[in-house]
Amino acid sequence: MVDIKKIVEIINGLGIRTFTFDYGVYNNYIVNCYKWYKGRVPTFHIQKGLNNGFKSCSYEKAKLFMGKHVCEDLAGLICSENINIVIDDKNVNELLLGHDEMSGILGNNDFWIQLNKCYELTCGLGTGAMEVILENLLSMDGNLLSDKNTKIKIARYDALNIVPLTWDNCGNIEEVAFIDEYQIKNDYFLELRLHVIGEDGNYVIYNKKYKVNYMEAQGTQDINNKFMLINDSSILEKFETKSDIPWFICFKTAKVNSYDIKSPMGASVYGDSIDVLESVDDAFNALRGDLRFGAKKVNMHKSLLSKDKDGNVILPDDGDFTNQVYFFGNAKDDPADVKNMIIYNDAPIRSKELSEALNLSLDILSFKVGLGHGYYKFTSDGVQKTAKEVISQNSDLYRNVCKQQLAIEKPILSLMRTIIYANNFVFKTNYNVNCPIAINFDASIIEDITQDRERALKEVELGILSIKEYRAKYYSELENIEDANKNKE
């Protein structure tokens, strides 16, 4: 992992300004959230002690990996694959979605899958980004050359690979650098893509490629502060977009960054709930320990053991049962002096108490991350709740999903317009960049759509709701949406 401070030094060395921001300190926060996203934090999960009071040993706690699970569930609720983009322009619709609504530029880039993954990491690390990239585009004498191999690609980044350069007073990132690290055989490379606003107000994209020197120091990979700039003919070092439209978007969770309120970076959904994640794993570790060590054990005196002709000890049973048989005493002891030759240990398993503790910890976690009370609960009945019950009993979840969807709607719309502009700019097409586009989020998970539509149909029959308003709401027809809004006015 590259030292973020060194990256900032490189950027400043290129003559590109950066706002005042303690990148190193905040990067430590992101790294800690990333560890909990992966679910294994050595400082917490690795415990050291003494075996039998003499031998030093260590063991690893059981883990539920709830950090990642929380992010998966939130991403599934907020930006599932059922998000519908409605475009009131047939040509633009075919460009982005294709004739089958599954291809086009978005389909060719697996946009819905990448969006879900990007937002999942945004939930875990606080910030995510997507960038429009032109693949196989060359420049000759200042002119851009495109051919049949030139494609518009969409790349995604997590917070560990995002360096904000400038931002407005609302925390919206205006200029940014993206870090792309990769390895080819034994060589390490780093690419910097910087989106900077030029003097004319238009965006300029700088691409820099470096070969990085790694050295082994104290068992870890540390950078030797050596970044060797490489001239790569396949990379456009400077690309003028000739527009004030940014070729990137940033996602942030819809909550204030309590770690650093002045930071332009977002806050992890569990960034202020690390103690709760620890409590969940502690409770699960205790439950697992009881199940693991609470099985029936037999303690037998060593004098009961016999040996074969070669002097090898013959165990009483060579099956799995021997794993729970323990021996004590000395084989030379007089059996008359031993009170109990066989001792059974059958301690009760505290399943009820530990299950309640685990459920309580999970309930606190679901409330803290915005999923509301009772989202995570292990019960024996397995009763399924209807969408109506979810809404009535979990209003915290409903409000949070709506808030988060509002936060990502504008960036998605901005990305659509960037793609349209990029296609016009490179391939000399004339698609309408400002055509009406709407984002319809999947509400079926948190709303009872069937019941809602039945009620709307009754309102149409009674004349309360017009057919155009009905079609605008449930068939996402932009023409009818505009007419419906006029009728409301």
C-alpha positions as CSV (number, residue, x, y, z in Angstrom):
1,M,0.0,0.0,0.0
2,V,1.5,3.3,-1.1
3,D,2.2,6.0,1.5
4,I,-0.4,8.7,0.7
5,K,1.9,11.5,1.9
6,K,4.4,10.5,-0.8
7,I,1.6,10.7,-3.4
8,V,0.7,14.2,-2.3
9,E,4.4,15.2,-2.5
10,I,4.5,13.9,-6.1
11,I,1.4,15.8,-7.0
12,N,2.7,19.0,-5.5
13,G,6.0,18.4,-7.4
14,L,4.0,18.5,-10.6
15,G,2.9,22.1,-9.8
16,I,-0.7,21.0,-9.0
17,R,-2.2,22.7,-5.9
18,T,-3.8,20.8,-3.1
19,F,-6.0,22.2,-0.3
20,T,-4.8,21.9,3.3
21,F,-5.8,18.4,4.5
22,D,-4.0,15.9,6.8
23,Y,-4.1,13.0,4.3
24,G,-1.9,10.7,6.4
25,V,-4.1,10.9,9.5
26,Y,-7.3,10.4,7.6
27,N,-5.7,7.6,5.7
28,N,-5.1,5.8,9.0
29,Y,-8.9,6.0,9.7
30,I,-9.7,4.5,6.2
31,V,-7.1,1.7,6.7
32,N,-8.7,0.8,10.0
33,C,-12.2,0.7,8.4
34,Y,-10.8,-1.4,5.6
35,K,-9.5,-3.9,8.2
36,W,-13.0,-4.2,9.7
37,Y,-14.5,-4.5,6.2
38,K,-12.2,-7.5,5.6
39,G,-13.2,-8.7,9.1
40,R,-9.8,-9.5,10.5
41,V,-8.1,-7.0,12.7
42,P,-4.9,-8.5,14.2
43,T,-4.8,-6.1,17.1
44,F,-8.2,-7.3,18.2
45,H,-8.7,-10.8,16.9
46,I,-5.3,-12.3,17.8
47,Q,-5.0,-13.1,21.5
48,K,-1.9,-14.1,23.3
49,G,-1.6,-16.2,26.5
50,L,-0.1,-19.2,28.2
51,N,-1.0,-22.8,27.4
52,N,-1.4,-24.8,30.7
53,G,0.2,-21.8,32.4
54,F,3.7,-22.5,30.9
55,K,3.9,-22.4,27.1
56,S,3.3,-19.1,25.3
57,C,0.7,-19.4,22.6
58,S,-1.8,-17.3,20.6
59,Y,-5.2,-18.0,19.2
60,E,-7.6,-16.2,16.8
61,K,-11.1,-15.2,17.8
62,A,-14.0,-16.3,15.8
63,K,-15.4,-13.7,13.4
64,L,-18.8,-12.9,11.9
65,F,-17.4,-10.5,9.3
66,M,-20.3,-8.1,10.0
67,G,-18.4,-5.1,8.6
68,K,-18.7,-6.4,5.1
69,H,-22.1,-7.9,5.6
70,V,-23.5,-4.5,6.7
71,C,-22.1,-2.9,3.5
72,E,-23.5,-5.7,1.3
73,D,-27.0,-5.3,2.8
74,L,-26.9,-1.5,2.5
75,A,-25.7,-1.6,-1.1
76,G,-28.4,-4.1,-2.0
77,L,-31.1,-1.9,-0.5
78,I,-29.8,1.4,-1.9
79,C,-28.5,0.6,-5.4
80,S,-29.6,-2.8,-6.5
81,E,-29.6,-4.1,-10.0
82,N,-33.3,-3.0,-10.3
83,I,-32.4,0.7,-10.6
84,N,-34.1,2.0,-13.7
85,I,-32.6,4.8,-15.8
86,V,-35.3,6.5,-17.9
87,I,-34.0,8.5,-20.8
88,D,-36.4,10.7,-22.9
89,D,-34.3,10.5,-26.0
90,K,-34.3,7.3,-28.1
91,N,-30.8,7.9,-29.5
92,V,-29.2,8.6,-26.1
93,N,-31.2,5.6,-24.6
94,E,-29.7,3.3,-27.3
95,L,-26.2,4.7,-26.7
96,L,-26.2,4.1,-23.0
97,L,-28.5,1.1,-22.6
98,G,-28.6,-0.4,-26.1
99,H,-31.7,-1.6,-28.0
100,D,-32.3,-4.3,-25.4
101,E,-31.8,-2.1,-22.3
102,M,-29.0,-4.4,-21.3
103,S,-26.1,-3.4,-23.6
104,G,-24.9,0.0,-24.7
105,I,-22.0,1.7,-22.9
106,L,-23.4,0.9,-19.5
107,G,-24.1,-2.8,-20.3
108,N,-20.7,-3.3,-21.9
109,N,-19.1,-1.9,-18.7
110,D,-21.2,-4.1,-16.3
111,F,-22.3,-0.8,-14.8
112,W,-24.9,-2.1,-12.4
113,I,-22.6,-4.7,-10.9
114,Q,-19.8,-2.1,-10.7
115,L,-22.1,0.5,-9.2
116,N,-23.2,-2.0,-6.5
117,K,-19.6,-2.9,-5.7
118,C,-18.5,0.7,-5.7
119,Y,-21.3,1.7,-3.2
120,E,-20.6,-1.3,-1.0
121,L,-17.0,-0.1,-0.6
122,T,-18.3,3.4,-0.2
123,C,-20.4,2.2,2.8
124,G,-17.3,0.5,4.3
125,L,-14.7,3.2,3.6
126,G,-16.9,6.3,3.4
127,T,-16.0,7.4,-0.2
128,G,-16.0,5.9,-3.6
129,A,-15.6,7.1,-7.1
130,M,-16.1,6.3,-10.8
131,E,-14.1,7.7,-13.7
132,V,-14.8,7.8,-17.4
133,I,-11.7,6.5,-19.3
134,L,-11.0,6.4,-23.0
135,E,-9.3,3.1,-24.0
136,N,-7.1,2.9,-27.1
137,L,-7.2,6.6,-27.8
138,L,-4.0,8.1,-29.4
139,S,-2.8,11.6,-30.0
140,M,-0.8,12.8,-32.9
141,D,0.3,16.4,-33.3
142,G,-2.2,17.4,-30.7
143,N,-5.1,15.7,-32.5
144,L,-7.0,12.8,-31.0
145,L,-7.1,9.6,-33.0
146,S,-9.9,7.1,-32.4
147,D,-10.6,3.9,-34.3
148,K,-12.8,0.8,-33.9
149,N,-10.8,-0.3,-30.9
150,T,-11.4,3.0,-29.0
151,K,-13.9,2.4,-26.2
152,I,-15.4,4.3,-23.3
153,K,-14.7,2.5,-20.1
154,I,-15.9,3.1,-16.5
155,A,-13.4,2.6,-13.7
156,R,-14.2,2.5,-10.0
157,Y,-12.1,3.4,-7.0
158,D,-12.3,3.1,-3.2
159,A,-11.2,5.6,-0.7
160,L,-7.7,4.1,-0.4
161,N,-7.1,5.2,-4.0
162,I,-8.7,8.6,-4.0
163,V,-6.8,11.8,-3.2
164,P,-9.0,14.9,-3.2
165,L,-7.2,18.0,-4.4
166,T,-9.7,20.8,-4.1
167,W,-13.3,20.9,-3.0
168,D,-16.0,23.6,-2.4
169,N,-17.4,24.7,0.9
170,C,-20.0,21.9,0.9
171,G,-17.3,19.3,0.7
172,N,-18.0,18.4,-3.0
173,I,-14.7,17.3,-4.6
174,E,-13.9,19.4,-7.6
175,E,-10.4,18.2,-8.4
176,V,-9.1,14.8,-7.7
177,A,-6.2,12.3,-8.2
178,F,-6.8,8.6,-8.6
179,I,-4.2,6.0,-7.8
180,D,-3.9,2.7,-9.7
181,E,-1.3,0.2,-8.4
182,Y,-0.4,-3.0,-10.2
183,Q,2.3,-5.5,-10.5
184,I,3.8,-7.1,-13.7
185,K,6.0,-10.0,-12.8
186,N,8.5,-8.6,-10.3
187,D,8.0,-5.0,-11.2
188,Y,5.6,-2.6,-9.4
189,F,3.9,0.3,-11.1
190,L,1.8,3.2,-10.1
191,E,-0.4,5.3,-12.4
192,L,-1.8,8.7,-11.3
193,R,-4.8,10.2,-13.1
194,L,-5.3,13.8,-12.1
195,H,-8.5,15.7,-13.0
196,V,-7.6,19.4,-12.7
197,I,-9.5,22.5,-13.7
198,G,-7.5,24.7,-16.1
199,E,-7.3,28.5,-16.3
200,D,-10.1,28.5,-18.8
201,G,-12.4,26.6,-16.3
202,N,-12.3,23.4,-18.3
203,Y,-11.0,20.1,-17.0
204,V,-7.6,18.8,-18.0
205,I,-6.7,15.2,-17.2
206,Y,-3.0,14.3,-16.5
207,N,-1.8,10.7,-16.7
208,K,1.5,9.8,-15.1
209,K,3.1,6.4,-14.8
210,Y,5.8,5.5,-12.3
211,K,7.9,2.5,-11.6
212,V,8.0,2.0,-7.8
213,N,11.0,0.7,-5.9
214,Y,9.9,-1.6,-3.0
215,M,12.3,-2.8,-0.3
216,E,11.8,-5.4,2.3
217,A,12.2,-3.9,5.7
218,Q,11.3,-5.5,9.1
219,G,9.1,-8.1,7.3
220,T,6.9,-5.5,5.6
221,Q,6.9,-3.8,2.3
222,D,7.9,-0.2,2.6
223,I,8.4,2.3,-0.2
224,N,11.9,3.4,-0.7
225,N,10.7,6.9,-1.7
226,K,11.7,6.2,-5.3
227,F,9.2,6.8,-8.0
228,M,10.7,6.7,-11.5
229,L,8.6,8.4,-14.1
230,I,8.1,6.3,-17.2
231,N,7.3,7.6,-20.7
232,D,4.6,5.3,-22.0
233,S,3.5,5.9,-25.6
234,S,0.2,4.2,-24.9
235,I,-0.8,6.8,-22.3
236,L,-1.9,10.4,-23.0
237,E,0.0,12.4,-20.5
238,K,-2.2,15.4,-21.0
239,F,-5.8,15.3,-22.1
240,E,-7.8,18.5,-22.5
241,T,-11.6,17.8,-22.2
242,K,-12.6,21.3,-23.5
243,S,-15.5,21.3,-21.1
244,D,-16.3,22.1,-17.5
245,I,-18.0,18.7,-17.1
246,P,-16.0,16.5,-14.7
247,W,-15.0,13.1,-16.0
248,F,-15.5,11.6,-12.6
249,I,-18.0,11.3,-9.9
250,C,-17.6,10.7,-6.1
251,F,-20.0,8.9,-3.8
252,K,-20.2,9.6,-0.1
253,T,-22.4,8.2,2.6
254,A,-25.1,10.6,3.6
255,K,-23.7,11.3,7.1
256,V,-21.4,13.9,8.5
257,N,-17.8,12.7,8.9
258,S,-17.4,12.9,12.6
259,Y,-13.8,11.8,12.4
260,D,-12.9,15.1,10.6
261,I,-15.8,17.4,9.9
262,K,-13.6,19.6,7.6
263,S,-12.6,16.6,5.4
264,P,-14.1,16.3,1.9
265,M,-14.1,12.5,2.4
266,G,-17.1,10.6,3.6
267,A,-17.6,8.6,6.8
268,S,-17.9,4.8,7.0
269,V,-21.3,3.6,8.0
270,Y,-19.6,1.7,10.9
271,G,-16.7,4.2,11.5
272,D,-18.2,5.2,14.9
273,S,-19.4,1.7,15.7
274,I,-16.1,-0.2,15.9
275,D,-16.8,-1.0,19.6
276,V,-20.1,-2.6,18.5
277,L,-18.3,-4.8,15.9
278,E,-15.9,-5.9,18.6
279,S,-18.8,-6.8,20.8
280,V,-20.4,-8.8,18.0
281,D,-17.3,-10.9,17.5
282,D,-16.7,-11.3,21.3
283,A,-20.3,-12.6,21.7
284,F,-19.9,-15.0,18.7
285,N,-16.4,-16.1,19.9
286,A,-17.9,-16.9,23.3
287,L,-20.8,-18.9,21.7
288,R,-18.4,-20.8,19.5
289,G,-16.1,-21.5,22.4
290,D,-18.9,-23.0,24.4
291,L,-20.0,-25.2,21.5
292,R,-16.4,-26.2,20.8
293,F,-15.2,-26.9,24.3
294,G,-18.6,-27.8,25.8
295,A,-18.8,-31.2,24.2
296,K,-18.7,-34.2,26.5
297,K,-15.1,-35.1,27.5
298,V,-13.7,-38.2,29.2
299,N,-10.7,-38.0,31.5
300,M,-9.0,-41.5,31.9
301,H,-6.2,-42.5,34.2
302,K,-3.1,-43.5,32.2
303,S,-2.8,-46.8,34.1
304,L,-5.9,-47.9,32.0
305,L,-3.8,-47.8,28.8
306,S,-2.3,-50.9,27.4
307,K,0.6,-51.3,24.9
308,D,1.1,-53.5,21.9
309,K,4.1,-55.8,21.4
310,D,6.2,-52.9,20.1
311,G,5.5,-50.8,23.2
312,N,3.1,-48.4,21.5
313,V,0.2,-47.1,23.5
314,I,-3.2,-48.5,22.4
315,L,-5.9,-45.9,22.6
316,P,-9.3,-47.0,23.7
317,D,-11.0,-45.9,20.4
318,D,-9.3,-44.9,17.2
319,G,-12.3,-43.0,16.0
320,D,-13.2,-39.3,16.3
321,F,-14.2,-40.0,19.9
322,T,-10.5,-40.0,20.9
323,N,-10.4,-36.3,20.2
324,Q,-12.5,-35.8,23.3
325,V,-10.5,-38.3,25.5
326,Y,-7.9,-36.9,27.9
327,F,-5.5,-38.7,30.2
328,F,-4.2,-37.8,33.6
329,G,-1.9,-39.3,36.3
330,N,1.0,-41.7,35.8
331,A,0.8,-45.2,34.3
332,K,2.9,-46.5,37.2
333,D,0.4,-45.2,39.8
334,D,-1.3,-47.8,42.0
335,P,-5.0,-47.9,41.0
336,A,-5.9,-48.4,44.6
337,D,-4.6,-44.9,45.3
338,V,-6.6,-43.3,42.5
339,K,-10.1,-42.2,43.6
340,N,-11.7,-42.0,40.2
341,M,-10.1,-43.8,37.2
342,I,-12.6,-42.3,34.8
343,I,-14.0,-38.8,35.1
344,Y,-16.8,-37.4,32.9
345,N,-17.0,-33.7,32.1
346,D,-20.4,-32.7,30.7
347,A,-20.7,-29.0,31.3
348,P,-23.9,-27.4,30.1
349,I,-23.7,-25.1,27.0
350,R,-24.9,-21.6,27.7
351,S,-26.7,-21.3,24.3
352,K,-29.6,-19.2,25.5
353,E,-27.6,-16.6,27.3
354,L,-24.9,-16.3,24.6
355,S,-27.5,-16.2,21.8
356,E,-29.3,-13.3,23.6
357,A,-26.0,-11.5,24.0
358,L,-25.2,-12.0,20.3
359,N,-28.7,-10.8,19.2
360,L,-28.4,-7.8,21.4
361,S,-25.0,-6.8,19.9
362,L,-26.4,-7.4,16.4
363,D,-29.4,-5.2,17.2
364,I,-27.3,-2.4,18.4
365,L,-25.1,-2.7,15.2
366,S,-28.1,-2.6,12.9
367,F,-29.4,0.5,14.6
368,K,-26.0,2.2,14.5
369,V,-25.4,1.6,10.8
370,G,-28.9,2.8,9.7
371,L,-30.6,-0.5,9.2
372,G,-32.9,0.0,12.2
373,H,-33.8,-2.2,15.1
374,G,-34.3,-5.9,14.5
375,Y,-32.7,-6.1,11.0
376,Y,-30.3,-8.8,12.2
377,K,-31.9,-11.3,14.5
378,F,-31.4,-15.1,14.7
379,T,-34.7,-16.8,15.7
380,S,-36.0,-20.3,15.6
381,D,-39.4,-19.4,14.0
382,G,-38.0,-18.0,10.8
383,V,-41.2,-15.9,10.2
384,Q,-41.1,-13.8,7.1
385,K,-42.3,-10.2,7.3
386,T,-44.3,-8.4,4.6
387,A,-43.0,-5.1,3.2
388,K,-45.8,-3.3,5.0
389,E,-44.5,-4.7,8.3
390,V,-40.9,-3.8,7.5
391,I,-42.0,-0.2,6.9
392,S,-44.2,0.1,10.0
393,Q,-41.7,-1.6,12.3
394,N,-38.4,-0.3,10.8
395,S,-39.0,3.4,9.9
396,D,-35.3,4.1,10.6
397,L,-34.4,1.8,7.7
398,Y,-36.8,3.4,5.4
399,R,-35.7,7.0,6.1
400,N,-32.0,6.0,5.8
401,V,-32.4,4.3,2.5
402,C,-34.3,7.3,1.1
403,K,-31.5,9.6,2.4
404,Q,-28.8,7.5,0.9
405,Q,-30.5,7.2,-2.5
406,L,-30.9,11.0,-2.6
407,A,-27.1,11.3,-2.0
408,I,-26.2,9.1,-5.0
409,E,-28.8,10.2,-7.5
410,K,-27.0,13.4,-8.6
411,P,-23.6,11.6,-9.1
412,I,-25.2,8.9,-11.3
413,L,-27.0,11.6,-13.4
414,S,-23.7,13.4,-13.7
415,L,-21.9,10.2,-14.9
416,M,-24.6,9.7,-17.6
417,R,-24.0,13.2,-19.0
418,T,-20.2,12.7,-18.8
419,I,-20.5,9.6,-20.9
420,I,-22.7,11.3,-23.5
421,Y,-20.2,14.2,-23.7
422,A,-17.2,11.9,-24.0
423,N,-18.8,10.0,-26.8
424,N,-19.6,13.3,-28.7
425,F,-16.1,14.6,-28.0
426,V,-14.1,11.6,-29.2
427,F,-16.4,10.1,-31.9
428,K,-17.7,13.4,-33.2
429,T,-21.3,12.5,-32.6
430,N,-24.1,14.8,-31.7
431,Y,-26.1,13.3,-28.9
432,N,-28.1,15.6,-26.6
433,V,-26.1,16.0,-23.4
434,N,-29.0,17.8,-21.7
435,C,-31.7,15.3,-22.6
436,P,-34.2,14.5,-19.7
437,I,-32.9,11.6,-17.6
438,A,-34.5,10.2,-14.5
439,I,-33.3,7.6,-11.9
440,N,-35.9,5.3,-10.5
441,F,-34.7,3.4,-7.5
442,D,-36.0,-0.1,-6.6
443,A,-38.6,0.5,-3.9
444,S,-40.0,-3.0,-3.8
445,I,-37.6,-4.0,-1.0
446,I,-38.9,-1.4,1.4
447,E,-42.3,-0.6,0.1
448,D,-45.4,-2.7,-0.7
449,I,-45.5,-1.8,-4.4
450,T,-48.5,-4.2,-5.1
451,Q,-50.7,-2.6,-2.5
452,D,-49.6,0.9,-3.6
453,R,-50.5,0.2,-7.2
454,E,-53.9,-1.3,-6.3
455,R,-54.7,1.9,-4.3
456,A,-53.6,4.0,-7.3
457,L,-55.9,2.1,-9.7
458,K,-58.8,2.7,-7.4
459,E,-57.9,6.4,-7.4
460,V,-57.9,6.4,-11.2
461,E,-61.4,4.8,-11.2
462,L,-62.6,7.5,-8.9
463,G,-61.1,10.2,-11.0
464,I,-58.7,11.3,-8.3
465,L,-55.7,10.3,-10.3
466,S,-55.3,10.7,-14.0
467,I,-54.1,7.9,-16.3
468,K,-51.1,10.1,-17.3
469,E,-50.2,10.5,-13.6
470,Y,-50.5,6.7,-13.1
471,R,-48.3,5.9,-16.1
472,A,-45.8,8.5,-15.0
473,K,-45.5,6.9,-11.6
474,Y,-45.5,3.2,-12.4
475,Y,-44.2,3.1,-16.0
476,S,-41.6,6.0,-15.7
477,E,-42.7,7.8,-18.8
478,L,-40.9,11.1,-18.8
479,E,-43.5,12.8,-21.1
480,N,-46.2,11.8,-18.6
481,I,-44.1,12.9,-15.7
482,E,-43.9,16.4,-17.1
483,D,-47.6,16.5,-17.8
484,A,-48.4,15.2,-14.3
485,N,-46.2,17.9,-12.7
486,K,-48.0,20.5,-14.8
487,N,-51.3,19.2,-13.5
488,K,-50.2,19.4,-9.9
489,E,-49.2,23.0,-10.5
